[in-house]
Amino acid sequence: MSEKNIIDAWGDLDITDYDHLFKQFGMKKFEDLDISNHHIFKRKLIIAHRDFDRIKDSIVNKKRFAQITGIASSGQMHFGHKLDVDFFMEFKKLGALSKFIVADIDAYLSRPDSKVPDMKKAKEVAVENVMDLLALGISKDDIFVQSRMCPEYFQLSFECSKKITENQFKGIYGHINPGKLGAVLLQLSDILFVQSDQVFGKCPTITGIGLEQDPHARAVRNVSKMINYDFTVPSFFYFTHQAGLKEGKKMSASTPDTAILLSDSDKDVKKKINRAFTGGRETAEEQREIGGNSAVCKVYEMQKFHNPSDAELSEIDAKCKSGEMLCGECKKKCIDYLHGFLGEHRTKRESFKSDAEKMVYGK
Amino acid sequence: MSEKNIIDAWGDLDITDYDHLFKQFGMKKFEDLDISNHHIFKRKLIIAHRDFDRIKDSIVNKKRFAQITGIASSGQMHFGHKLDVDFFMEFKKLGALSKFIVADIDAYLSRPDSKVPDMKKAKEVAVENVMDLLALGISKDDIFVQSRMCPEYFQLSFECSKKITENQFKGIYGHINPGKLGAVLLQLSDILFVQSDQVFGKCPTITGIGLEQDPHARAVRNVSKMINYDFTVPSFFYFTHQAGLKEGKKMSASTPDTAILLSDSDKDVKKKINRAFTGGRETAEEQREIGGNSAVCKVYEMQKFHNPSDAELSEIDAKCKSGEMLCGECKKKCIDYLHGFLGEHRTKRESFKSDAEKMVYGK
């Protein structure tokens, strides 16, 4: 069984396996939940970390540190992506020098031509993504469009190619398709380049990823030690993915029914939430009697990941479990929340269209 | 037997094999020797071509065309490299839009760390190479340093990665080492990017290479048809390599005794030519009687490749074959020629040092 297969955590990994994974791969359980009061910390969405200690030290003692995250999307951003942005905004508040990369070349390379046929399409998607990022509150200065990076960034990505052997690459990724290798070289530079003289210089860096992306994290940490630069080994935290709206499905912009897109209309939102998988029972009578199962409910999960009100979340959970509130009413609450959020977001994102175009096309 | 092995022409390929190679690989014999009066054309140093017809058409009918060549060197330039420059200068005279790339990242990636340990070394070498190129008469505007290319150049190199499969790459190069793949991606963009809007736009392009580099030429011609750009398929001409000074040895900057470097001192030149492999006989008597063998002589080859005087060349050949001139005298002629050439070159190249540093480091 390859390492890649052992860590493939798209929602299917049972929490009881973690201790074993931590032991085998050297991750540690994330226990610094008190580093922030934001609900994404309090609700334990971060599971594990590598070298978070130096980030905590930087935050507590107000030392320089940087965060780097990004998106290589083949389409519109959804609420799963919003979680990355929420973490990004919060680490920025905690003092991080910040870089959010919109990885248009990576998106083109790592997707089949049927999804992203050319860089023209990748850049159109990048414009949409930048509009969302700006509307979610990320500063223009913190957004880097990959296809417009400086030569030193690209040089570093090529330098990384000399620091991975064919066997290492296959061990990590299972194959060595040239396009996929190209995407990986860019990803390595995305994370390492923030420590270059052209960006923030040497400092601890933090990147949040899903557990299934740990092979990438290990690759970049290895390369950081081998490359001819004086870099601090990058730190990572691992968060739980928000699942898709259907039973057992990953959220994905390319199967739209599984995800609420940040560009969805009110009508789309209503339709998708009403069709979402819930913890409801066979009949209304049964549910009034024994209560719903919020633990498996995708509507509840949406509230848990995104609704900042602890009071509302507790109330929903309690009323669900007691059978006081049935799925119809609960879905309506969620739809109302999303309509409110997206109504505002929709207006904001449109206002950033020309800014986003300038950032992607340079004119 | 892989294609790579079939075409491995470092001096060992007998001219009688060419017809077979031409038939198998679709190259054509180069017959447009009258396109220029320069001695490198008249002396038949070009053997074969792919699609030279459209270049000839551009020259004859004064249409736009471009040439792209370059150097990815691990050390000082030698007289083998000078031949590339001679072709470059001549095609420039024939009307080519011209780009000479100093491929410092490629040099770092395609050489072991023992030769080029880091980009610092690669850039030091690049400075030395640029000094030589400027001293040989190439215009500053025609020299492009790879590590300082624009983002669109690097984007194109990554786009190329999606247009080669693992099997194609292995078929062409025999393996798929990530660093080597990185170097190939840069080489593809080196040749194709001249047709981008950022450089000369779509036009026929010509690149001169050794026969053994034909796998690269086929790769770039394939990719030019698959990539999402409107490119003319690049043309190539194939020239004979100047052999090293030792018997059967390739000229190489990393085994200095095989090559005269453009930075060699007069003393070095004298020593190397005096130790060169010649077509001399066992004894002076024998040589006076039956004459020398200029066809295998590395000193004669140096004259043939670089001395522009047809009269001097014919005289050397005739006097050698008749036994009138022995190797000592002939070597002295060659040393005198090289001392004259390099004396002037040495002064010029030093005068370009600060220009070269600016071009490589950007300051």
Interface residues (C-beta under 8 A of the other chain):
Chain A: I105 Y108 L109 D113 P117 D118 M119 K120 S147 R148 M149 C150 P151 E152 F154 Q155 F158 E159 S161 K162 K163 I164 T165 E166 F169 H175 I176 N177 P178 G179 L181 G182 L185 L186 N228
Chain B: I105 Y108 L109 D113 P117 D118 M119 K120 S147 R148 M149 C150 P151 E152 F154 Q155 F158 E159 S161 K162 I164 T165 E166 F169 H175 I176 N177 P178 G179 L181 G182 L185 L186 N228
